Amino acid sequence: MKFARELAEPWGLLLAATSAGVAWAVQLPVLVALLIGVAVLTARAGVAALTREKEPQQREARVLDVAPGSAEDTWLRRAESAADGFVSLSDSLDSGPLADRVADMEPVVQETLSTLRRLAGRASATGKALSRVDLDAVTRERRRLEQSLASAREEVRGDLEQALTAVQAQADVHARLTGARDKLLAQLQSGALGLDSLVARVAELTAATTDVAVDTGAVRELSDQLEGIRQGVIETEQATRKSLG
C-alpha cells in the first residue's frame, strides 16, 4: 500500500517522465526510454517507502538514556511495574463487559508509560547538564565582580559589566535547569503513583463486580483517572521542552 502511494506521488512521476524524456532526447528507442522512466519511478518509490517505514523507529530510538540509580530511574521502574500489573490484571479477567473496558485502557496505559520514559530520560539529561554548572563558584564570581564594579574606574567598567552578564547567564541557566528537573521529577512521581492507584482500583472493582452487573460509573471514573494521568505527563513534556528550548 505504501509502495503504491509512492508510485502515484507527483514528484516521482515528474522525475520518471524527465528521465524518460532525456533518454528519448539522446535518441534511444522509445521503448528503452519508457523502461528507463519506469525503472526510475520504481526505484524512487521503493526508497521513499522504505525511508518512511524507518522514520517512526528512528523517532522512537531518540528516547534519552535514564541514569541508573537516579530518582527518575526509581520512579520509572515504579511506573513500569504498575503498567505490567495492569496488563496482568487485564489478562486475568474473564471475558465480559468489564474485561472489555479494562482492555480498552491498556493502550492509554502504554502511551502514558512511553511518555514517562521520555520524561525520565529528559530528567537525566537535565541532571547531567546541571552537574556542569558549579553554582557555588558562579555565586562567588558574581559577588567578586559586583564588588569590583562598585569601585571600578570608568575605563574598565564596561569589561566588568560584560563579565558579570556572562556569570549571571550561567546562574540563570542553572535556575532554569533546576526548575525543569524539579517539574520532571514531580510528574514522574505523580504518574507512577497514579498508575499504582489505578491498578489498585481496577483490582478492587474486579473483586466487587460481576460480569452481569458492571458498575459503569466506577469504570468511567477509572477511565477519567487514567486520562488525567496521561494529560498530566503530556503537558509536562510539552512545558519542559518549551522551557528548555
Secondary structure, DSSP 8 states (H G I E B T S, - for coil): -HHHHHHT-HHHHHHHHHHHHHHHHTT--HHHHHHHHHHHHHHHHHHHHHHHHHHHHHHHTT-----TTSHHHHHHHHHHHHHHHHHHHHHHS-SSHHHHHHHHHHHHHHHHHHHHHHHHHHHHHHHHHHTTS-HHHHHHHHHHHHHHHHT--HHHHHHHHHHHHHHHHHHHHHHHHHHHHHHHHHHHHHHHHHHHHHHHHHHHHHHH--SSS--HHHHHHHHHHHHHHHHHHHHHHHHHHHHH-
